Amino acid sequence: MKLTIKTISLFLLVIVTSCMAPKAISTIESSNYDDKTNLTTFSKLPFGSIGIPGKWTKVSYNQVSGQHNYMNADSVFTAVAINRASSYAFYKSNMTPNQTVKEFYEWDSKYLADNMNGTRTIIKQDTVNHFIVWQIKADNEKYKVDNHYLFGSENGIIFSVFISTKKWTNEQKTEHLQTVYKNKTVGNCCK
């Protein structure tokens, strides 16, 4: 009798804890250039996809951030990442998309600025489309950086777009980031 009660208790504990644990979601990633649309698309299903205007070649991947890095024929460097908002330490389940973007900006930009001994500046905040465009600058012995980012969030997904080049003006960089973000599709897995 005691063995049966222990077995049933253990069984119920396993069921209850497995239902409470965050669910892992398997993803499928691809990168593809379409010459008809002149768009390089990165997809991470079921989270969504994001399209970069022009032909870009994937040059590396950052496993920690999930960032996919691309370069074009002019040696301009851009990167994109699509991740679940709930995978970040700052995330709380009751956050709105704008709160998620703001917290992601505070968390990531502070980390970068502190580590590079640089400064961070918000260039544009769009609360209708849920994104922040920002810049980080550092000019010291270790870092010479003038990079632009766009962080956006929708449906429990965070989209991150990065551009690094001295060939473009700040306005061109900002326009690139916003165009890439507008070329997104949003999955429905994570709300």
ZATOR-100659 format. One line per 3 residues: number of its first residue (from 0); their letters; for each residue x, y, z of N, C-alpha, C. Coordinates in Angstrom, 2 decimals. Layout:
REM ZATOR-100659
NUM) A) X:Y:Z:X:Y:Z:X:Y:Z; ...
END
This chain:
REM ZATOR-100659
0) MKL) 0.82:-1.19:0.00:0.00:0.00:0.00:0.87:1.26:0.00; 1.93:1.27:0.89:2.80:2.43:0.95:3.54:2.62:-0.37; 3.92:1.52:-1.00:4.62:1.60:-2.28:3.71:2.18:-3.35
3) TIK) 2.44:1.81:-3.34:1.49:2.33:-4.30:1.28:3.83:-4.10; 1.15:4.27:-2.86:0.97:5.70:-2.57:2.22:6.48:-3.01; 3.40:5.93:-2.73:4.64:6.61:-3.14:4.74:6.67:-4.67
6) TIS) 4.37:5.60:-5.34:4.42:5.55:-6.80:3.46:6.56:-7.39; 2.25:6.61:-6.88:1.24:7.55:-7.37:1.70:8.99:-7.09; 2.24:9.24:-5.91:2.72:10.58:-5.56:3.84:11.01:-6.49
9) LFL) 4.77:10.10:-6.75:5.88:10.41:-7.64:5.37:10.67:-9.05; 4.43:9.86:-9.51:3.83:10.04:-10.84:3.16:11.41:-10.95; 2.37:11.78:-9.94:1.69:13.07:-9.95:2.69:14.22:-9.90
12) LVI) 3.75:14.07:-9.13:4.79:15.10:-9.05:5.46:15.31:-10.40; 5.76:14.23:-11.10:6.38:14.32:-12.42:5.44:15.03:-13.39; 4.18:14.69:-13.38:3.22:15.31:-14.28:3.07:16.80:-13.98
15) VTS) 2.90:17.14:-12.72:2.71:18.54:-12.34:3.94:19.36:-12.68; 5.12:18.89:-12.35:6.33:19.68:-12.62:6.63:19.76:-14.11; 6.30:18.74:-14.87:6.53:18.82:-16.31:5.57:19.80:-16.96
18) CMA) 4.40:19.97:-16.41:3.46:20.94:-16.95:3.84:22.36:-16.57; 4.56:22.53:-15.46:4.95:23.86:-15.01:6.24:24.34:-15.67; 7.07:23.44:-16.14:8.35:23.84:-16.72:8.13:24.58:-18.03
21) PKA) 9.01:25.57:-18.31:8.89:26.25:-19.61:9.09:25.26:-20.74; 8.30:25.43:-21.76:8.35:24.50:-22.88:9.44:24.92:-23.87; 10.29:24.00:-24.22:11.28:24.25:-25.25:10.59:24.20:-26.59
24) IST) 11.02:25.05:-27.49:10.45:25.08:-28.83:11.56:24.77:-29.81; 11.37:23.75:-30.59:12.35:23.44:-31.64:12.21:24.46:-32.75; 13.35:24.86:-33.32:13.33:25.85:-34.39:14.03:25.32:-35.63
27) IES) 13.66:25.89:-36.75:14.32:25.61:-38.03:14.80:26.96:-38.55; 16.09:27.06:-38.89:16.66:28.31:-39.36:17.12:28.17:-40.81; 16.96:29.25:-41.56:17.47:29.27:-42.93:17.81:30.69:-43.32
30) SNY) 18.70:30.80:-44.30:19.08:32.08:-44.86:19.05:31.92:-46.38; 18.38:32.86:-47.07:18.13:32.67:-48.49:18.10:34.02:-49.20; 18.76:34.10:-50.35:18.67:35.30:-51.19:17.74:35.01:-52.35
33) DDK) 16.80:35.94:-52.60:15.86:35.83:-53.71:16.16:36.96:-54.70; 16.69:36.61:-55.88:17.06:37.65:-56.84:15.85:38.35:-57.46; 14.67:37.74:-57.40:13.47:38.38:-57.93:13.03:39.56:-57.05
36) TNL) 13.14:39.38:-55.74:12.75:40.45:-54.81:13.96:41.25:-54.33; 15.17:40.77:-54.64:16.42:41.38:-54.17:16.41:41.51:-52.64; 16.10:40.39:-51.99:15.97:40.35:-50.54:16.68:39.12:-49.99
39) TTF) 17.49:39.32:-48.97:18.09:38.21:-48.24:17.25:37.99:-47.00; 16.66:36.82:-46.87:15.74:36.55:-45.77:16.33:35.54:-44.80; 16.31:35.91:-43.52:16.66:34.98:-42.46:15.36:34.55:-41.80
42) SKL) 15.14:33.24:-41.71:13.94:32.69:-41.07:14.33:31.85:-39.88; 13.57:31.99:-38.83:13.72:31.15:-37.64:12.31:30.73:-37.24; 11.92:29.58:-37.77:10.56:29.10:-37.55:10.47:28.33:-36.25
45) PFG) 9.43:28.52:-35.48:8.18:29.22:-35.75:8.17:30.69:-35.31; 9.33:31.29:-34.98:9.36:32.65:-34.45:9.06:33.72:-35.50; 9.54:33.51:-36.73:9.30:34.50:-37.77:10.48:34.59:-38.73
48) SIG) 10.49:35.67:-39.50:11.57:35.91:-40.45:11.81:37.40:-40.58; 12.94:37.73:-41.18:13.30:39.13:-41.36:14.08:39.25:-42.67; 13.75:40.27:-43.47:14.34:40.41:-44.80:15.27:41.61:-44.90
51) IPG) 16.47:41.38:-45.40:17.47:42.43:-45.58:17.51:42.79:-47.06; 17.23:44.05:-47.42:17.27:44.43:-48.83:18.67:44.23:-49.42; 18.72:43.61:-50.60:19.99:43.39:-51.28:20.51:41.98:-51.06
54) KWT) 21.66:41.73:-51.67:22.29:40.42:-51.55:23.36:40.48:-50.46; 23.18:39.65:-49.45:24.08:39.58:-48.30:24.54:38.14:-48.13; 25.78:37.97:-47.75:26.35:36.65:-47.51:26.54:36.46:-46.01
57) KVS) 26.05:35.34:-45.50:26.23:35.04:-44.08:27.70:34.72:-43.84; 28.29:35.42:-42.87:29.73:35.25:-42.60:30.01:34.60:-41.25; 29.06:34.69:-40.31:29.30:34.06:-39.01:27.99:34.01:-38.21
60) YNQ) 28.08:33.33:-37.09:26.95:33.16:-36.19:27.44:33.25:-34.77; 26.76:34.04:-33.94:27.09:34.14:-32.52:26.12:33.26:-31.75; 26.63:32.15:-31.25:25.77:31.16:-30.59:25.16:31.71:-29.30
63) VSG) 25.86:32.60:-28.62:25.35:33.14:-27.36:24.13:34.04:-27.59; 24.24:34.96:-28.55:23.16:35.92:-28.80:22.16:35.43:-29.84; 22.52:34.42:-30.61:21.67:33.97:-31.70:21.74:34.90:-32.90
66) QHN) 22.77:35.73:-32.94:22.92:36.72:-34.00:23.59:36.11:-35.23; 22.95:36.33:-36.38:23.48:35.86:-37.67:24.09:37.08:-38.37; 25.36:36.98:-38.74:26.12:38.10:-39.27:26.30:37.98:-40.78
69) YMN) 26.05:39.09:-41.47:26.08:39.13:-42.93:26.98:40.27:-43.42; 27.50:40.09:-44.64:28.27:41.14:-45.28:27.82:41.23:-46.73; 27.80:42.47:-47.28:27.44:42.63:-48.68:28.70:42.85:-49.52
72) ADS) 28.54:43.07:-50.82:29.68:43.23:-51.74:30.51:44.46:-51.42; 29.93:45.46:-50.72:30.65:46.67:-50.34:31.31:46.55:-48.97; 31.33:45.35:-48.42:31.90:45.07:-47.09:31.18:45.80:-45.96
75) VFT) 29.89:46.03:-46.14:29.05:46.56:-45.07:28.59:45.36:-44.24; 28.64:45.50:-42.93:28.35:44.41:-42.01:27.01:44.66:-41.34; 26.10:43.68:-41.41:24.82:43.76:-40.71:24.55:42.42:-40.04
78) AVA) 23.66:42.43:-39.07:23.34:41.20:-38.35:21.89:41.23:-37.91; 21.31:40.06:-37.76:19.93:39.93:-37.30:19.83:38.78:-36.30; 18.88:38.91:-35.40:18.57:37.84:-34.46:17.07:37.86:-34.19
81) INR) 16.51:36.68:-34.04:15.10:36.52:-33.70:15.05:35.52:-32.54; 14.58:35.98:-31.37:14.58:35.12:-30.18:13.30:35.32:-29.37; 12.99:34.32:-28.58:11.86:34.42:-27.65:12.19:35.45:-26.58
84) ASS) 11.27:36.34:-26.30:11.49:37.32:-25.24:11.70:36.63:-23.90; 11.00:35.54:-23.67:11.10:34.84:-22.38:12.45:34.19:-22.15; 13.31:34.17:-23.17:14.64:33.57:-22.99:15.63:34.54:-22.36
87) YAF) 15.23:35.80:-22.14:16.12:36.81:-21.56:15.84:36.99:-20.08; 16.90:37.27:-19.33:16.82:37.38:-17.86:15.89:38.52:-17.41; 15.80:39.59:-18.15:15.00:40.75:-17.74:13.50:40.54:-17.95
90) YKS) 13.12:39.55:-18.74:11.73:39.40:-19.20:10.79:38.97:-18.07; 9.60:39.60:-18.07:8.50:39.20:-17.18:7.28:38.96:-18.06; 6.50:37.96:-17.73:5.41:37.52:-18.60:4.32:38.56:-18.83
93) NMT) 4.20:39.55:-17.97:3.15:40.55:-18.12:3.61:41.80:-18.89; 4.81:41.77:-19.48:5.34:42.94:-20.18:4.64:43.16:-21.52; 4.41:44.43:-21.85:3.91:44.79:-23.18:5.09:44.75:-24.16
96) PNQ) 4.82:44.76:-25.46:5.93:44.82:-26.42:6.84:46.03:-26.21; 6.27:47.21:-25.90:7.08:48.40:-25.67:7.93:48.28:-24.41; 7.37:47.68:-23.36:8.16:47.45:-22.15:9.29:46.47:-22.42
99) TVK) 9.00:45.43:-23.20:10.02:44.44:-23.55:11.17:45.10:-24.30; 10.84:45.94:-25.29:11.87:46.63:-26.07:12.70:47.54:-25.18; 12.04:48.30:-24.33:12.75:49.23:-23.43:13.68:48.48:-22.49
102) EFY) 13.19:47.40:-21.90:14.02:46.62:-20.98:15.18:45.94:-21.71; 14.92:45.46:-22.91:16.00:44.85:-23.70:17.06:45.89:-24.01; 16.63:47.09:-24.42:17.59:48.17:-24.67:18.41:48.47:-23.42
105) EWD) 17.75:48.65:-22.29:18.47:48.98:-21.04:19.46:47.88:-20.69; 19.03:46.65:-20.81:19.86:45.50:-20.43:21.06:45.35:-21.35; 20.83:45.33:-22.66:21.91:45.05:-23.62:22.81:46.26:-23.84
108) SKY) 22.23:47.44:-24.00:23.06:48.62:-24.28:23.93:48.99:-23.09; 23.41:48.81:-21.89:24.22:49.09:-20.69:25.40:48.13:-20.63; 25.14:46.87:-20.90:26.21:45.87:-20.91:27.30:46.25:-21.92
111) LAD) 26.89:46.58:-23.15:27.86:46.95:-24.19:28.61:48.23:-23.83; 27.88:49.26:-23.39:28.53:50.52:-23.04:29.51:50.35:-21.90; 29.13:49.58:-20.89:30.04:49.35:-19.76:31.29:48.59:-20.20
114) NMN) 31.11:47.56:-21.03:32.25:46.75:-21.45:33.17:47.45:-22.44; 32.61:48.36:-23.23:33.41:49.07:-24.23:33.88:50.44:-23.75; 33.42:50.82:-22.54:33.67:52.17:-22.05:33.15:53.18:-23.07
117) GTR) 31.92:52.94:-23.52:31.32:53.76:-24.57:30.07:54.47:-24.09; 29.43:55.16:-25.03:28.18:55.87:-24.74:27.08:55.31:-25.62; 25.88:55.34:-25.09:24.71:54.85:-25.83:23.69:55.97:-25.93
120) TII) 23.02:56.02:-27.09:22.06:57.08:-27.35:20.86:56.50:-28.09; 19.65:56.80:-27.61:18.44:56.42:-28.34:18.26:57.43:-29.47; 18.14:56.93:-30.70:17.93:57.77:-31.88:16.44:57.92:-32.15
123) KQD) 15.71:56.84:-32.03:14.28:56.86:-32.32:13.58:55.80:-31.49; 12.43:56.16:-30.94:11.60:55.20:-30.23:10.21:55.26:-30.85; 9.74:54.14:-31.37:8.45:54.05:-32.03:7.56:53.12:-31.20
126) TVN) 6.61:53.72:-30.48:5.75:52.92:-29.60:4.57:52.30:-30.34; 4.32:52.73:-31.58:3.27:52.12:-32.39:3.76:50.80:-32.99; 5.00:50.82:-33.52:5.59:49.62:-34.13:6.53:48.87:-33.20
129) HFI) 6.63:49.30:-31.97:7.34:48.60:-30.90:8.83:48.41:-31.20; 9.56:49.51:-31.46:11.00:49.38:-31.64:11.74:50.61:-31.14; 13.03:50.40:-30.87:13.97:51.45:-30.51:15.17:51.33:-31.43
132) VWQ) 15.57:52.46:-32.03:16.82:52.54:-32.78:17.81:53.26:-31.88; 18.99:52.69:-31.74:19.97:53.30:-30.85:21.38:53.14:-31.40; 22.28:53.92:-30.83:23.66:53.96:-31.29:24.58:53.78:-30.10
135) IKA) 25.67:53.06:-30.34:26.73:52.97:-29.33:28.02:53.47:-29.96; 28.71:54.32:-29.20:29.99:54.86:-29.66:31.04:54.59:-28.58; 32.22:54.21:-29.05:33.38:54.07:-28.16:34.62:54.45:-28.96
138) DNE) 35.46:55.23:-28.36:36.71:55.64:-29.01:37.79:55.64:-27.93; 38.40:54.47:-27.77:39.45:54.33:-26.76:40.51:53.36:-27.29; 41.47:53.01:-26.46:42.56:52.13:-26.90:42.06:50.77:-27.38
141) KYK) 41.01:50.27:-26.77:40.52:48.93:-27.08:39.43:48.92:-28.16; 38.57:49.95:-28.18:37.42:49.95:-29.09:37.32:51.27:-29.86; 37.06:51.14:-31.15:36.71:52.26:-32.04:35.41:51.85:-32.71
144) VDN) 34.31:52.23:-32.10:33.00:51.72:-32.50:32.01:52.86:-32.72; 31.22:52.75:-33.78:30.07:53.61:-34.03:29.02:52.73:-34.69; 28.29:51.98:-33.88:27.34:50.99:-34.36:25.91:51.41:-34.05
147) HYL) 25.01:50.96:-34.89:23.59:51.24:-34.73:22.82:49.92:-34.60; 21.79:49.95:-33.76:20.95:48.78:-33.51:19.48:49.18:-33.59; 18.65:48.20:-33.91:17.22:48.32:-33.74:16.77:47.11:-32.94
150) FGS) 16.07:47.36:-31.85:15.45:46.30:-31.06:13.94:46.47:-31.18; 13.26:45.38:-31.57:11.82:45.41:-31.68:11.21:44.18:-31.04; 9.93:44.27:-30.71:9.26:43.12:-30.09:7.81:43.07:-30.52
153) ENG) 7.38:41.85:-30.76:5.98:41.63:-31.10:5.65:40.17:-30.83; 4.50:39.93:-30.22:3.98:38.58:-30.00:4.96:37.68:-29.24; 5.68:38.26:-28.29:6.61:37.47:-27.48:7.92:37.16:-28.16
156) IIF) 8.20:37.83:-29.28:9.43:37.63:-30.05:10.23:38.93:-30.02; 11.55:38.82:-29.88:12.44:39.97:-29.98:13.21:39.88:-31.29; 13.17:40.98:-32.03:13.94:41.11:-33.27:15.07:42.09:-32.99
159) SVF) 16.26:41.72:-33.38:17.42:42.58:-33.20:18.11:42.72:-34.56; 18.38:43.98:-34.95:19.06:44.27:-36.21:20.23:45.19:-35.89; 21.36:44.94:-36.53:22.61:45.65:-36.26:23.23:46.09:-37.58
162) IST) 23.87:47.25:-37.58:24.62:47.70:-38.76:25.93:48.35:-38.31; 26.99:47.99:-39.01:28.30:48.57:-38.72:29.00:48.89:-40.04; 29.21:50.18:-40.28:29.94:50.62:-41.46:30.31:52.08:-41.30
165) KKW) 31.43:52.45:-41.85:31.81:53.87:-41.91:31.45:54.45:-43.28; 30.93:53.62:-44.16:30.59:54.04:-45.53:29.23:54.72:-45.62; 28.39:54.53:-44.64:27.04:55.07:-44.64:26.92:56.18:-43.60
168) TNE) 26.01:57.12:-43.85:25.70:58.16:-42.86:24.84:57.54:-41.76; 24.71:58.27:-40.66:23.83:57.81:-39.58:22.39:57.67:-40.07; 21.96:58.55:-40.96:20.61:58.49:-41.50:20.43:57.22:-42.35
171) QKT) 21.43:56.88:-43.15:21.36:55.65:-43.96:21.32:54.41:-43.07; 22.09:54.42:-42.01:22.09:53.29:-41.08:20.72:53.13:-40.42; 20.16:54.25:-39.97:18.85:54.22:-39.32:17.78:53.75:-40.30
174) EHL) 17.82:54.23:-41.53:16.86:53.81:-42.55:16.98:52.31:-42.83; 18.22:51.82:-42.93:18.45:50.38:-43.16:17.81:49.55:-42.05; 18.05:49.92:-40.81:17.51:49.17:-39.68:15.99:49.12:-39.73
177) QTV) 15.36:50.26:-39.99:13.90:50.32:-40.02:13.33:49.53:-41.20; 14.01:49.59:-42.34:13.55:48.83:-43.51:13.62:47.33:-43.24; 14.71:46.89:-42.65:14.85:45.47:-42.32:13.73:45.05:-41.36
180) YKN) 13.49:45.87:-40.33:12.46:45.55:-39.35:11.06:45.51:-39.99; 10.80:46.40:-40.93:9.51:46.40:-41.61:9.34:45.14:-42.47; 10.45:44.54:-42.87:10.42:43.32:-43.70:10.34:42.06:-42.84
183) KTV) 9.68:42.13:-41.73:9.60:40.96:-40.84:8.25:40.28:-40.96; 8.24:39.00:-40.65:6.99:38.29:-40.38:7.12:37.77:-38.97; 6.03:37.77:-38.26:6.03:37.40:-36.84:5.30:36.08:-36.66
186) GNC) 5.97:35.16:-36.00:5.33:33.89:-35.69:4.32:34.06:-34.55; 3.58:33.00:-34.28:2.57:33.08:-33.23:2.80:32.05:-32.14; 4.04:31.70:-31.94:4.36:30.62:-31.00:4.46:31.05:-29.55
189) CK) 4.71:32.36:-29.30:5.32:32.69:-28.01:4.59:33.72:-27.18; 3.40:34.04:-27.50:2.67:35.06:-26.72:2.19:34.48:-25.43
END
